[in-house]
């Protein structure tokens, strides 16, 4: 543990008067944390923290979030600067290796990713085992988990070269896996990756190109997709990232760990938020219904929620939202979309919500999910693929967090504690005596 012990906090048991002095560890940013590892040995007690909202379960140098101030940093760089000036693969290199690449490192990294985009040809037939109406998240979860059955030469997690190769493969193959899941659901031919295209451009090509005619990806849409990927690349110790780390702490191979992260992301409370935004807009129906919808949102007994506004972490504003808002208008302008009712509804709802004192006083600002759902719909991507795109982006963050955890000298298998509230010890009663 490299966190510096700057002071301590003393905890005492009122019943016995026993006390324990816990070191307070300080990182480079953020609040200090109490080191409770010896608490049970000293006082015989554990801490209770459902959802781990107040517990630091690891040490990390990758991402820092200050929710009160609306700050998101990757390796110290503000997310806005990365989204506006960088590329997704450059950010991926940063997350993996700790520094932005120089010209040679960038060229080599892009070449390595490009050369690993193809899937083993037998994996093509793996898709046929799924029903055509299977959710794309079910498909990519299964296919990513199956990668360990095809790439045996990079499964030694204690070998740095194997870890690097697995990371490259996962980042490179996720767009292909996702693009094929999209095509499979439509009953259309798979489109193979092209080495002359960039990462986001290749992803869009595999989703929308057809073998029967040429397809050219719009530079504006490719840049928009690249920004979406950057803005979702990593988000500190969220549910899916924690899942990847917990699975990885057992020594499981990286493909299995990323599949676990995908399963966690699938939950509607995590990766499905942008899909929930579009569902909300469909339920509102028209701009005329917005006032009544806003009224019901303010009524706590109605159960109606304003999706895409506010965030569990960001208590001020989501720093990714402003970038996504600008990207949204770029995409709509490129596609010439002016009369799409759902998009007009979203713009009107945003305008009302950010001016309404009820929402402003509660700091319920539009978050990244509000705009990303609109962008993806405008680009012709079905809602069932929204979380899949999230997984494509987040893979680079997951594998960076996994790699960091494996390389941590003090890494231990995850083993949360509990408060047991079941029956006390009792004797078994034979079946004929139970009544």
N, C-alpha and C positions, 0 to 999 in steps of 0.2 A: 504494500500500500504506500503510494508516494504522497498522499495527502499529508499536509503538515499539521502536527498537533500544536495548536497555538495556545490553548487553554484547556479547561476541563469543566465538567458539570457533575455535581454530586447528587445521587439519588439515594434516598433513605426509605426504609420500610417503617411506617408509623407504628405497626404492631410490635416490632422487635427492636427498633432503633438501629438495626444493621444498615450500613451505607456502603455505596460503591462509587468510586471516582472514575468517570468515563472521560476519555480524551475527546476533545473537540477537534475534528479535522477540518482544515480549510483547503479548498481547491483554488484554482486561479480566478474563478468567478463563482458567484452564487453564495448561498448561506452555508455556514459551517454545519457539519453533521456530527452527531454523537456516535462514537464507536461503541456499539453495544455487544460486541462479540464475547466479552467476558461477563456479561450481566448475569447469565444463568449460573455460571460457576461461582460468582461472588454472592448473589442474592437468591438464587434458585427460582428466578422468574423469567418470563419472556415478554416481549412487547406484542401488542395487538394493533394491527394496522390493515383492516380490510381494503383491498384494492391497492395496497402499497403506496397510497397517496403521500405518506410522510416518511417513507423509508428509501434510503439510497441502497440499492442492492448490488451496485457495482461501481467501479471507478472507470471513467471513460474520458478520452481526449478528443472525441469525434464531433459531437454536437452539443451546443449549449442553448438553452431556452430560458428567457426571463419573461414569464407570462404577463406579469404586471406592467412591464414596460414595452411589450410587443417586440421582443428581441429574439432572433433566431440566427445563430452563428454556426457555420460548418468550419471546423478547424480554425476558428477565429474570424472567418470572413462573413460579413453580413449577407443574408440570403438575397437581398435586393441586388447587390453588386454581382453576385454569382449569376442570378437569373438574367440580368441585363447585359452582362459582359462576357459570360463564360459559355461553355457548352456542357451538355450532360456528361459526356465521357471525360471531360476535363474535371468536372465536379466528382465523378466517380473515382478518378485517379487520386484526387485530393482526399476523399473519404478513406480510401484504401491505404494510402501511403503517407498521409499527414501533411504534404506540401503540394502546391500546384506544380504541374510538370513543366520542365523547360521544353524547348522546341523539339529536341531529340527524344526526350521521354514521352512527349505527347504523340509524336509520330509513331513511335514504337508501340505505345499502348493502344492507339487506334488500330494499328495493323494487327496486333494480337487479338483484339476483340473481333475485328473483321474476319479473321481467319478461323474463328471458332463459332460462327453463326449457324453453320449447318448442323443438322441433327443426324444422329446415326440413322441410316435408312430403315432399320427395323422399327424405330420409334414411329415412323410414318404409319405402320400397320397397327401400332398400339392404339391409335385413335379409333380404329374400327370397332374396338371393344366397348365404346361408349354409345349410348343412344343418341340419336341426332338432336333430341330436345334436351340433352343434358346441359346443366348450367356450365358456362365456360370456366368458372372457378373450380368446379368439380374436376373438369378435364385437366387444367393446368396443375392442380394439386396432385393428381395421380401421375401425370407425365413427369413433373419435376422430381417426385419421389422415386420414379423409375429410373432416373438418370444414373443412380448409383449402381444399377444392374448393367449399365452399358459402358461406364467409364471407370473401370477398376484401377486404372493407373494413377489416380489422384485421390485415393481415399485414406492415405496415411496422414492423419491430422497432425502428427508430430513432425512431419517433414515440411519445412517452409516452402519448398518447391511444389509439393502437392497442394498445399493450401493456396498458393498463388494460382496454380493451374485450375483448381476448382473454382476459384473466384472469377477468373477470366471466362471459363466455360458458362457459368451461371449468368453472368452479365450479358454475354454474347448470345446465348441461346434463348433467353426469356422472350425477346420479341418474336422469335420464330415459333416458339411454343404457343404464345398467345395468338399470333396471327393465324396459325393453323387451327387453333380452337375456334376462332371466329369463322374461318372458312368452313370448317367441319359442320358447324351448326347450321350453315346456310346450304349445305350440300354442294358446295362449289369446289373446284380443284385447288389443291394447295399451291401456293406460290413460294418458290424458293428464294432465299436471301440473295442479294446482289452485292458484290464486293465494291462496286463503283458508287454506292450510295452511302450517305451518312447514317448514323444510328437511328434517329427519329424518322428520317426520310425512308429508310429501309423498312421500318416498322409499318408506316402508312402504306408503302408499296405492297407488303405482304398481306395487308388487310383488304386493300381495294383494287389491286391490279387483277387483270384476267388474262389467261394465256391467249385468248382470241384477239386481243387488240392492245396497242401500246397504251401505257399509262404514265403520265408525268405528274409527279408530286409537286404541288404548289409550294414555293419557298416560304411563303407566309404561313401556310399550315404546318410545314415541317418545323419552322422556328417556334410556332405555337406549341406543337407537341414536345419539342425539346425543352421549352420552359416548363410545361406541365410536369415532365419527368424530373427536372431539376427541383421544382418546388415540392415534390413528393419523395425525393431521394432518401431522406432520413429525417427522423423527428424524435431523436433521443429515446428514452426508455419507455416507449408506448407498449400496448398490449402485445402486438405481433413481434416487436423487437425483443421484448422480454421473453416471449415464447421461444424465439430462436436461441437466445442465450441459455434459457433453461434446458432446452433440448440438447444444445451443444455442450452443456456442462457435464453431460453423461458420457461424452466421447462419441456421440453419434456422428455419422458422416455429414458433411455440409449439405448434400442434396436433401437428406432427410430433414435436416434442421430448417432449410428454407421452405420445404413442403409444409412443415409445422407452422411456420410463419404465415404462409398463404392461408392455411386453414383458420388461423386466428384472425387474419385480416378480413376473411369472408363475412364475419359477423356484422350485422347492420349497424351496430353501435360504433364500429371502427371504420372499415373500408367502404361501407355502403351508404355513407352520409350524402354523397353527391347524387346518388340514385334517389335518396329520400327527398332531395330538393325538387327533382322533377315530378315525383309523385305528388308532392304538396302543390306544385303549380297546376298539375292536371286536376287536382281536387278543387282548387279555387275556381278554375274554369275560365273566368274573364276578369277584366279590370274592374267591371262593375261590382264584382263580389269581394274586392279587396277590403273595403271598409268593414264589411260584416266579418270577414276573416280576421282582421286586426282586432276587432272587438272581442271575438272568441278567444284569440290568443291571450288577451289581457285578463280574461276571465279564468282564474286558476281552477275553477270547477269543471271547465269544459273539456279538459284533456287535449286541447288543440295546441300544437307546438309550431313555432316559426323555425323551420329547418334551414340550415345554412347560415344562421346568425349566431354569434357567440361561439365560445370554445372552452372546453374544460381547462385547458392550459392557459390560453390567452385571456386575461381579464381586462385588457385594454383593446387592442386591435390585432388581428392576425397579420403579421408583416408580409405574408405571401399574397394576401387578398388584393392589395393595390396593384401588384404586378399582374395578377390574374385578371383583374378588371380591365386593365389596358389591353391585355392580350385578347380578351373577349371581344372588345370593340374592333380590334385588328382583324380577327377571324370573321366577324359578321360583315365587316366592310369588304374583305376579300371575296366572300361568298355572295355578296350582294343581297344579304337577307335583311329585308325591311318590314315585311308583312307577316312574319311568323308570330302567330298569336301568343304562343307560350313564351317566346323571348320578349315580346312586348310586355307581357304580364310580369316577367321577372324584373325588367327594368323599372316598371312602375312600382312594384313591390319594394324594390331596393330604395327608390327615391322616397317613398312614404316612410319606410322603417328608419332610415338614417336621419330623418327630420323629426320623427315623433319623439317627444320628450320621454315617454315611457321606456322606449328601447335605448335611447341615448343615455338616460340616467343609469340604466342597468348595464351599459357598455356592451350591448348586443349588436355589434357591428357585423357586416357580411364577412364570412370567412372564406377560405380558399375553395371549399366545397360548393358554395353558392355559385361561383363563376365557372368552375371547372365543369360542372354538370351542363351548363348552358353551352359552353364551348364544344364539348364532346357531342352533344346532340346536334349542334349546328354542323359539325363535321361529318355527320351521318353515322356516328358510332352508337349502337343500341345500348340501352341502360344496363343490360346484362354483362356488357364488356367494361363498364366503368371501373369496377373493382379490379378487374384483370389488368387494366392499364396502371392502376395504383400499384399492383404487385410487380409489374415490369419495372417501374421506377424504384420501388422500395427495395428490390433485390440487391442493389448496390449498397444500400445502407445496412441491410441485414447481414450481408456477407462481410462487410467491414466491421460491424459490431461482433460477429462471430469470430473473425480473425483476431481482433483485439483481445477478446476473452480468452481464446486458446493460448495466446502469447503472454497472458498475464501470469507471472510466476506463482502467485498465491491462489490461482483459480481452483475452486472446489465445486463439487457437484451441488446443484441447488437442492435445498431441503427446507422449505417453509415449515413453520410450526403452526399450531392450532390451539384453540380453546375447546376442549372436549366437553360436550354438554349432553352426552348420551347416558345410558344406564351405567350404574356402578357395577362392579363385579358381582355376578350371581351364578347360582348353580343350575346346571342343565336339568330340565324336567322331561322325563320320558313322555312320549306321545300319549299313551293311555291315561296319564295322570293330569294332562292339561284339560282344563274345563272352562 
